[in-house]
Amino acid sequence: MSPERSVTYVSERTKARRLIVVSRGGELRFFAETQKERTKKAPSLIIDVLLNSPQQAQAALATIFLTPHDNLADLVPGFWKSCLTGTNGRFSSEIQAVPGVPPPGNASGALTAPPEPPAGVYRVGSGVASPRLLFQKDPVFDEDARRAGYAGTVTLLLVVNEKGDPTNIHVVSPLGYGLDAEAVEAVQNWRFEPSKKDGEPVAAEIAVQVQLNLN
């Protein structure tokens, strides 16, 4: 006969203000840093977890919130990594104070030469014609950003392959508030007439701007 076991369930509630990251003047910062923006609440988020020890509670919190052992650049989508590890992002002091946020790749904000495209990919010019857009899908505007009155332009760098499909998409100039993801998702559905070199289709790297307007 098995001995009786006593299980104690731990209830832990943490309340905090949810912050949205946006890009302003080439700097990534929290949205609600001005008095006007503080009146626009970020969407609420409630997470209920049933635990049976304080250790499990701490482990659960570590999976939700960043800790000094984390690296935010390892956790974001691939299209956003260059904003954290390259020269495309600068951070406000408030974001730099968050555990797990890596030092910006270019703290001074000075412009640098763009990296070379992947092997086998051309840049437009010197005998390489620009891809021609054949089909364009507009992004779906994030409803939380719409309610907050936040809009703008996202600049993306991508490779149009020999078939005219957009590949290797990543953010060059972020907008934040979830709109970067909407821009990437839309551009993934664009179709091009591919670049040509000596009359043959080739893969080419181009930059595109995606407008996300409230109207």
DOFI-455675 format. One record per atom (N, C-alpha, C): z, x, y; residue number from 0; residue in one letter. Coordinates in pm, whole numbers. Layout:
! DOFI-455675
       w       u       v  num  residuo
       Z       X       Y  NUM        A
...
END
This chain:
! DOFI-455675
       w       u       v  num  residuo
       0      85    -119    0        M
       0       0       0    0        M
       0      89     125    0        M
     -88      62     217    1        S
     -99     145     336    1        S
      12     113     434    1        S
      67     215     500    2        P
     172     190     600    2        P
     114     117     719    2        P
     197      41     787    3        E
     154     -31     905    3        E
     129      66    1020    3        E
      25      35    1099    4        R
      -7     120    1213    4        R
       6      40    1341    4        R
      57     105    1440    5        S
      71      41    1570    5        S
     -30     103    1666    5        S
    -113      20    1728    6        V
    -216      66    1820    6        V
    -184      16    1960    6        V
    -180     109    2054    7        T
    -155      74    2194    7        T
    -286      83    2271    7        T
    -323     -25    2334    8        Y
    -446     -25    2413    8        Y
    -415       6    2558    8        Y
    -496      92    2614    9        V
    -475     139    2751    9        V
    -575      71    2843    9        V
    -524      15    2948   10        S
    -610     -48    3049   10        S
    -604      35    3176   10        S
    -720      84    3219   11        E
    -725     165    3340   11        E
    -834     111    3431   11        E
    -799      87    3555   12        R
    -895      35    3651   12        R
    -908     131    3768   12        R
   -1031     167    3797   13        T
   -1060     256    3909   13        T
   -1148     181    4008   13        T
   -1107     179    4133   14        K
   -1184     112    4237   14        K
   -1232     214    4338   14        K
   -1360     210    4367   15        A
   -1418     306    4461   15        A
   -1535     240    4532   15        A
   -1579     303    4639   16        R
   -1695     254    4713   16        R
   -1821     318    4657   16        R
   -1915     234    4614   17        R
   -2039     285    4558   17        R
   -2130     329    4672   17        R
   -2183     451    4661   18        L
   -2263     508    4769   18        L
   -2407     528    4724   18        L
   -2498     503    4815   19        I
   -2641     519    4788   19        I
   -2691     642    4862   19        I
   -2771     726    4794   20        V
   -2826     847    4855   20        V
   -2963     815    4914   20        V
   -2985     858    5039   21        V
   -3113     839    5107   21        V
   -3153     970    5172   21        V
   -3278     977    5217   22        S
   -3328    1096    5287   22        S
   -3351    1060    5432   22        S
   -3289    1139    5522   23        R
   -3308    1119    5665   23        R
   -3328    1255    5731   23        R
   -3439    1272    5801   24        G
   -3465    1397    5870   24        G
   -3470    1518    5778   24        G
   -3520    1497    5655   25        G
   -3528    1607    5559   25        G
   -3398    1639    5491   25        G
   -3294    1555    5511   26        E
   -3163    1580    5451   26        E
   -3124    1463    5363   26        E
   -3073    1494    5243   27        L
   -3022    1391    5154   27        L
   -2877    1362    5193   27        L
   -2845    1235    5217   28        R
   -2710    1199    5258   28        R
   -2678    1061    5207   28        R
   -2551    1021    5221   29        F
   -2511     888    5182   29        F
   -2559     786    5285   29        F
   -2600     669    5238   30        F
   -2657     568    5326   30        F
   -2556     520    5430   30        F
   -2436     491    5388   31        A
   -2338     429    5479   31        A
   -2260     534    5557   31        A
   -2331     616    5636   32        E
   -2264     715    5720   32        E
   -2263     675    5866   32        E
   -2330     566    5900   33        T
   -2326     517    6037   33        T
   -2256     381    6039   33        T
   -2204     342    6154   34        Q
   -2131     217    6164   34        Q
   -2219      98    6127   34        Q
   -2345     102    6168   35        K
   -2435      -8    6136   35        K
   -2457     -18    5987   35        K
   -2473      96    5919   36        E
   -2500      94    5776   36        E
   -2377      56    5695   36        E
   -2257      81    5748   37        R
   -2136      46    5674   37        R
   -2121    -105    5658   37        R
   -2188    -182    5744   38        T
   -2180    -328    5733   38        T
   -2268    -380    5620   38        T
   -2355    -298    5566   39        K
   -2443    -338    5456   39        K
   -2384    -282    5326   39        K
   -2328    -367    5245   40        K
   -2259    -324    5125   40        K
   -2358    -283    5015   40        K
   -2323    -177    4946   41        A
   -2401    -138    4829   41        A
   -2372    -237    4717   41        A
   -2467    -257    4624   42        P
   -2442    -350    4513   42        P
   -2320    -307    4432   42        P
   -2241    -406    4390   43        S
   -2119    -376    4315   43        S
   -2153    -340    4171   43        S
   -2061    -269    4107   44        L
   -2079    -228    3968   44        L
   -1943    -236    3898   44        L
   -1935    -313    3790   45        I
   -1811    -329    3714   45        I
   -1835    -281    3572   45        I
   -1750    -190    3525   46        I
   -1760    -135    3390   46        I
   -1627    -159    3320   46        I
   -1628    -235    3211   47        D
   -1508    -262    3132   47        D
   -1516    -183    3003   47        D
   -1411    -104    2976   48        V
   -1404     -24    2854   48        V
   -1266     -43    2791   48        V
   -1263     -76    2660   49        L
   -1136     -91    2587   49        L
   -1102      41    2521   49        L
    -984      96    2552   50        L
    -945     228    2505   50        L
    -808     221    2439   50        L
    -777     321    2357   51        N
    -648     320    2288   51        N
    -565     445    2315   51        N
    -603     524    2415   52        S
    -522     640    2452   52        S
    -561     686    2591   52        S
    -469     752    2663   53        P
    -503     809    2794   53        P
    -614     913    2784   53        P
    -620     987    2672   54        Q
    -724    1088    2655   54        Q
    -863    1024    2650   54        Q
    -870     910    2581   55        Q
    -998     840    2575   55        Q
   -1036     785    2712   55        Q
    -936     745    2789   56        A
    -963     696    2924   56        A
   -1023     806    3010   56        A
    -967     927    3004   57        Q
   -1020    1038    3081   57        Q
   -1161    1075    3035   57        Q
   -1183    1072    2902   58        A
   -1316    1104    2850   58        A
   -1419    1002    2896   58        A
   -1378     874    2900   59        A
   -1470     769    2944   59        A
   -1505     786    3091   59        A
   -1405     818    3173   60        L
   -1430     837    3316   60        L
   -1524     956    3338   60        L
   -1512    1059    3254   61        A
   -1597    1178    3268   61        A
   -1743    1148    3234   61        A
   -1767    1040    3157   62        T
   -1905    1002    3127   62        T
   -1965     915    3237   62        T
   -1881     863    3326   63        I
   -1927     776    3434   63        I
   -1940     852    3564   63        I
   -1839     937    3593   64        F
   -1836    1010    3720   64        F
   -1866    1158    3697   64        F
   -1923    1222    3797   65        L
   -1949    1365    3789   65        L
   -1819    1444    3791   65        L
   -1818    1553    3716   66        T
   -1704    1645    3714   66        T
   -1754    1785    3747   66        T
   -1663    1879    3775   67        P
   -1707    2018    3802   67        P
   -1782    2081    3687   67        P
   -1772    2021    3565   68        H
   -1842    2077    3450   68        H
   -1985    2025    3439   68        H
   -2021    1930    3523   69        D
   -2155    1871    3518   69        D
   -2250    1944    3613   69        D
   -2378    1920    3591   70        N
   -2483    1966    3682   70        N
   -2574    1847    3707   70        N
   -2569    1793    3828   71        L
   -2646    1673    3860   71        L
   -2794    1690    3831   71        L
   -2847    1811    3851   72        A
   -2989    1835    3829   72        A
   -3029    1812    3683   72        A
   -2934    1824    3590   73        D
   -2963    1800    3449   73        D
   -2961    1652    3415   73        D
   -2913    1568    3505   74        L
   -2891    1427    3475   74        L
   -2992    1334    3541   74        L
   -3060    1382    3645   75        V
   -3154    1295    3717   75        V
   -3288    1290    3643   75        V
   -3372    1188    3672   76        P
   -3505    1183    3611   76        P
   -3587    1307    3645   76        P
   -3682    1339    3558   77        G
   -3763    1460    3576   77        G
   -3836    1465    3708   77        G
   -3882    1348    3757   78        F
   -3960    1348    3881   78        F
   -3874    1382    4002   78        F
   -3741    1383    3986   79        W
   -3652    1409    4100   79        W
   -3588    1546    4094   79        W
   -3609    1621    3986   80        K
   -3539    1748    3969   80        K
   -3571    1849    4079   80        K
   -3696    1849    4127   81        S
   -3733    1948    4229   81        S
   -3657    1925    4359   81        S
   -3608    1803    4380   82        C
   -3530    1775    4501   82        C
   -3390    1836    4492   82        C
   -3347    1872    4373   83        L
   -3214    1929    4355   83        L
   -3217    2078    4323   83        L
   -3325    2122    4261   84        T
   -3329    2261    4218   84        T
   -3430    2345    4295   84        T
   -3520    2281    4369   85        G
   -3623    2355    4440   85        G
   -3595    2363    4588   85        G
   -3702    2356    4666   86        T
   -3689    2371    4812   86        T
   -3709    2238    4884   86        T
   -3708    2127    4808   87        N
   -3745    2000    4868   87        N
   -3625    1919    4916   87        N
   -3505    1968    4898   88        G
   -3391    1888    4937   88        G
   -3281    1968    5006   88        G
   -3225    1912    5113   89        R
   -3105    1965    5176   89        R
   -3001    1856    5169   89        R
   -2875    1893    5163   90        F
   -2769    1796    5141   90        F
   -2673    1792    5259   90        F
   -2624    1672    5287   91        S
   -2518    1660    5387   91        S
   -2391    1721    5329   91        S
   -2296    1750    5416   92        S
   -2170    1811    5370   92        S
   -2096    1720    5274   92        S
   -2108    1587    5293   93        E
   -2040    1494    5204   93        E
   -2096    1502    5062   93        E
   -2228    1515    5049   94        I
   -2287    1525    4915   94        I
   -2256    1661    4853   94        I
   -2258    1766    4933   95        Q
   -2226    1898    4880   95        Q
   -2085    1905    4825   95        Q
   -1996    1818    4874   96        A
   -1858    1818    4828   96        A
   -1839    1746    4695   96        A
   -1943    1676    4645   97        V
   -1933    1602    4520   97        V
   -1938    1699    4403   97        V
   -1843    1690    4308   98        P
   -1849    1779    4190   98        P
   -1979    1761    4115   98        P
   -2037    1871    4069   99        G
   -2159    1864    3990   99        G
   -2287    1870    4069   99        G
   -2279    1864    4203  100        V
   -2399    1874    4286  100        V
   -2431    2022    4305  100        V
   -2550    2067    4263  101        P
   -2583    2210    4275  101        P
   -2611    2249    4418  101        P
   -2598    2376    4452  102        P
   -2636    2421    4586  102        P
   -2783    2393    4608  102        P
   -2823    2349    4728  103        P
   -2965    2322    4752  103        P
   -3046    2449    4738  103        P
   -3170    2432    4689  104        G
   -3256    2548    4667  104        G
   -3295    2618    4795  104        G
   -3292    2544    4907  105        N
   -3333    2604    5034  105        N
   -3242    2548    5143  105        N
   -3123    2603    5156  106        A
   -3024    2547    5247  106        A
   -3069    2551    5392  106        A
   -3154    2645    5427  107        S
   -3197    2657    5566  107        S
   -3300    2553    5604  107        S
   -3365    2494    5502  108        G
   -3469    2396    5529  108        G
   -3601    2458    5570  108        G
   -3612    2591    5565  109        A
   -3736    2657    5604  109        A
   -3848    2623    5506  109        A
   -3969    2606    5558  110        L
   -4082    2575    5472  110        L
   -4120    2698    5390  110        L
   -4158    2672    5266  111        T
   -4202    2780    5178  111        T
   -4338    2742    5121  111        T
   -4410    2841    5068  112        A
   -4539    2813    5008  112        A
   -4520    2728    4884  112        A
   -4609    2629    4859  113        P
   -4595    2546    4740  113        P
   -4616    2629    4615  113        P
   -4550    2592    4505  114        P
   -4567    2667    4380  114        P
   -4709    2654    4328  114        P
   -4749    2749    4249  115        E
   -4882    2743    4189  115        E
   -4888    2626    4091  115        E
   -5003    2558    4083  116        P
   -5015    2448    3987  116        P
   -5011    2500    3844  116        P
   -4987    2411    3747  117        P
   -4983    2455    3606  117        P
   -5114    2520    3564  117        P
   -5108    2596    3458  118        A
   -5227    2664    3407  118        A
   -5336    2563    3374  118        A
   -5459    2594    3414  119        G
   -5571    2505    3387  119        G
   -5587    2393    3487  119        G
   -5503    2391    3590  120        V
   -5509    2287    3693  120        V
   -5556    2351    3823  120        V
   -5652    2287    3889  121        Y
   -5710    2340    4011  121        Y
   -5648    2275    4134  121        Y
   -5662    2342    4248  122        R
   -5634    2280    4377  122        R
   -5766    2238    4440  122        R
   -5761    2131    4517  123        V
   -5881    2081    4582  123        V
   -5931    2183    4685  123        V
   -6061    2205    4690  124        G
   -6120    2304    4780  124        G
   -6186    2415    4702  124        G
   -6263    2496    4771  125        S
   -6333    2609    4707  125        S
   -6414    2564    4587  125        S
   -6494    2459    4610  126        G
   -6582    2410    4504  126        G
   -6522    2305    4415  126        G
   -6397    2266    4439  127        V
   -6331    2161    4359  127        V
   -6320    2036    4445  127        V
   -6391    1930    4407  128        A
   -6390    1806    4484  128        A
   -6258    1732    4462  128        A
   -6217    1655    4563  129        S
   -6094    1577    4553  129        S
   -6113    1458    4460  129        S
   -6012    1421    4381  130        P
   -6023    1299    4300  130        P
   -6042    1178    4391  130        P
   -6113    1076    4341  131        R
   -6136     954    4418  131        R
   -6057     840    4355  131        R
   -5976     775    4436  132        L
   -5892     666    4386  132        L
   -5977     545    4351  132        L
   -5964     496    4228  133        L
   -6039     380    4182  133        L
   -5954     254    4174  133        L
   -5828     270    4135  134        F
   -5738     156    4121  134        F
   -5600     196    4171  134        F
   -5544     111    4256  135        Q
   -5413     140    4315  135        Q
   -5321      21    4295  135        Q
   -5204      45    4240  136        K
   -5102     -58    4223  136        K
   -4992     -35    4325  136        K
   -4958    -139    4400  137        D
   -4851    -127    4499  137        D
   -4716    -126    4429  137        D
   -4620     -51    4484  138        P
   -4486     -48    4423  138        P
   -4414    -180    4440  138        P
   -4325    -209    4346  139        V
   -4236    -325    4358  139        V
   -4117    -282    4441  139        V
   -4093    -349    4553  140        F
   -3987    -307    4644  140        F
   -3851    -341    4583  140        F
   -3763    -241    4576  141        D
   -3628    -260    4522  141        D
   -3552    -363    4608  141        D
   -3497    -465    4542  142        E
   -3433    -574    4616  142        E
   -3307    -528    4688  142        E
   -3233    -435    4629  143        D
   -3113    -383    4698  143        D
   -3152    -312    4827  143        D
   -3260    -232    4822  144        A
   -3307    -164    4942  144        A
   -3359    -264    5044  144        A
   -3424    -370    4997  145        R
   -3474    -472    5090  145        R
   -3360    -539    5163  145        R
   -3254    -575    5089  146        R
   -3139    -641    5153  146        R
   -3071    -549    5254  146        R
   -3076    -418    5227  147        A
   -3015    -322    5319  147        A
   -3107    -288    5435  147        A
   -3232    -337    5432  148        G
   -3326    -308    5539  148        G
   -3376    -166    5539  148        G
   -3383    -103    5421  149        Y
   -3422      38    5412  149        Y
   -3563      49    5358  149        Y
   -3649     126    5427  150        A
   -3788     142    5386  150        A
   -3837     279    5433  150        A
   -3960     313    5397  151        G
   -4015     441    5441  151        G
   -4130     486    5353  151        G
   -4151     618    5346  152        T
   -4263     677    5273  152        T
   -4213     782    5177  152        T
   -4265     779    5055  153        V
   -4235     879    4953  153        V
   -4360     965    4933  153        V
   -4345    1096    4937  154        T
   -4456    1187    4908  154        T
   -4441    1241    4768  154        T
   -4546    1228    4688  155        L
   -4545    1272    4549  155        L
   -4651    1380    4528  155        L
   -4622    1473    4439  156        L
   -4720    1572    4394  156        L
   -4752    1540    4249  156        L
   -4880    1537    4215  157        L
   -4918    1499    4079  157        L
   -5046    1570    4040  157        L
   -5073    1566    3911  158        V
   -5195    1622    3856  158        V
   -5281    1508    3804  158        V
   -5404    1499    3854  159        V
   -5502    1404    3801  159        V
   -5582    1478    3694  159        V
   -5568    1434    3568  160        N
   -5633    1508    3460  160        N
   -5783    1476    3452  160        N
   -5849    1535    3352  161        E
   -5994    1523    3340  161        E
   -6039    1380    3315  161        E
   -5948    1293    3270  162        K
   -5981    1152    3245  162        K
   -5953    1064    3366  162        K
   -5891    1124    3472  163        G
   -5858    1047    3590  163        G
   -5721     984    3586  163        G
   -5637    1026    3490  164        D
   -5502     971    3479  164        D
   -5403    1058    3556  164        D
   -5309     997    3628  165        P
   -5206    1076    3697  165        P
   -5102    1126    3599  165        P
   -5069    1254    3606  166        T
   -4970    1315    3517  166        T
   -4880    1408    3599  166        T
   -4774    1455    3536  167        N
   -4684    1555    3598  167        N
   -4644    1513    3740  167        N
   -4598    1389    3755  168        I
   -4562    1336    3886  168        I
   -4420    1379    3921  168        I
   -4402    1433    4043  169        H
   -4267    1459    4090  169        H
   -4259    1441    4241  169        H
   -4138    1418    4288  170        V
   -4115    1384    4428  170        V
   -4112    1511    4512  170        V
   -4190    1512    4620  171        V
   -4190    1623    4715  171        V
   -4101    1590    4834  171        V
   -4120    1470    4888  172        S
   -4039    1423    5001  172        S
   -3973    1291    4960  172        S
   -3843    1294    4926  173        P
   -3778    1174    4872  173        P
   -3743    1074    4981  173        P
   -3721     951    4938  174        L
   -3678     844    5027  174        L
   -3539     796    4990  174        L
   -3511     791    4860  175        G
   -3379     748    4815  175        G
   -3369     597    4799  175        G
   -3247     551    4773  176        Y
   -3216     408    4756  176        Y
   -3297     345    4643  176        Y
   -3333     423    4541  177        G
   -3408     372    4428  177        G
   -3557     358    4452  177        G
   -3604     386    4573  178        L
   -3745     365    4606  178        L
   -3835     475    4552  178        L
   -3780     595    4529  179        D
   -3859     703    4470  179        D
   -3908     662    4331  179        D
   -3819     603    4252  180        A
   -3855     560    4117  180        A
   -3962     451    4121  180        A
   -3951     360    4218  181        E
   -4052     255    4231  181        E
   -4189     315    4265  181        E
   -4190     417    4351  182        A
   -4316     482    4388  182        A
   -4378     553    4268  182        A
   -4297     624    4192  183        V
   -4347     696    4074  183        V
   -4403     597    3972  183        V
   -4331     488    3948  184        E
   -4377     389    3851  184        E
   -4511     328    3891  184        E
   -4528     303    4022  185        A
   -4655     248    4069  185        A
   -4769     347    4050  185        A
   -4747     474    4089  186        V
   -4853     575    4083  186        V
   -4891     606    3938  186        V
   -4799     589    3846  187        Q
   -4833     609    3704  187        Q
   -4944     516    3658  187        Q
   -4962     405    3728  188        N
   -5065     308    3692  188        N
   -5193     323    3774  188        N
   -5196     419    3867  189        W
   -5319     442    3943  189        W
   -5425     507    3852  189        W
   -5549     488    3889  190        R
   -5659     551    3816  190        R
   -5755     614    3916  190        R
   -5808     730    3879  191        F
   -5894     809    3967  191        F
   -6025     842    3899  191        F
   -6126     871    3981  192        E
   -6241     946    3933  192        E
   -6201    1092    3945  192        E
   -6200    1167    3835  193        P
   -6142    1302    3839  193        P
   -6218    1398    3930  193        P
   -6150    1505    3966  194        S
   -6213    1613    4041  194        S
   -6324    1674    3957  194        S
   -6417    1738    4026  195        K
   -6526    1805    3955  195        K
   -6544    1946    4008  195        K
   -6576    2034    3916  196        K
   -6608    2174    3949  196        K
   -6734    2210    3874  196        K
   -6836    2251    3947  197        D
   -6966    2281    3886  197        D
   -7019    2161    3807  197        D
   -6989    2040    3858  198        G
   -7040    1919    3796  198        G
   -6961    1868    3678  198        G
   -6854    1940    3638  199        E
   -6774    1900    3523  199        E
   -6636    1852    3569  199        E
   -6582    1746    3505  200        P
   -6448    1699    3543  200        P
   -6341    1801    3510  200        P
   -6247    1820    3603  201        V
   -6137    1914    3583  201        V
   -6007    1850    3631  201        V
   -5896    1902    3583  202        A
   -5765    1857    3630  202        A
   -5736    1920    3765  202        A
   -5682    1840    3857  203        A
   -5653    1890    3991  203        A
   -5520    1836    4040  203        A
   -5450    1919    4117  204        E
   -5321    1880    4173  204        E
   -5341    1826    4315  204        E
   -5283    1711    4343  205        I
   -5295    1650    4475  205        I
   -5160    1594    4517  205        I
   -5145    1569    4646  206        A
   -5027    1501    4700  206        A
   -5069    1364    4749  206        A
   -4986    1264    4725  207        V
   -5013    1128    4773  207        V
   -4888    1075    4843  207        V
   -4908     989    4938  208        Q
   -4798     922    5008  208        Q
   -4797     775    4970  208        Q
   -4680     727    4935  209        V
   -4663     587    4896  209        V
   -4578     518    5000  209        V
   -4634     416    5064  210        Q
   -4562     342    5168  210        Q
   -4481     230    5104  210        Q
   -4355     222    5141  211        L
   -4269     112    5098  211        L
   -4216      43    5222  211        L
   -4283     -65    5258  212        N
   -4252    -137    5379  212        N
   -4183    -269    5348  212        N
   -4103    -317    5443  213        L
   -4029    -441    5422  213        L
   -4118    -564    5430  213        L
   -4228    -557    5506  214        N
   -4312    -676    5521  214        N
   -4417    -683    5411  214        N
END
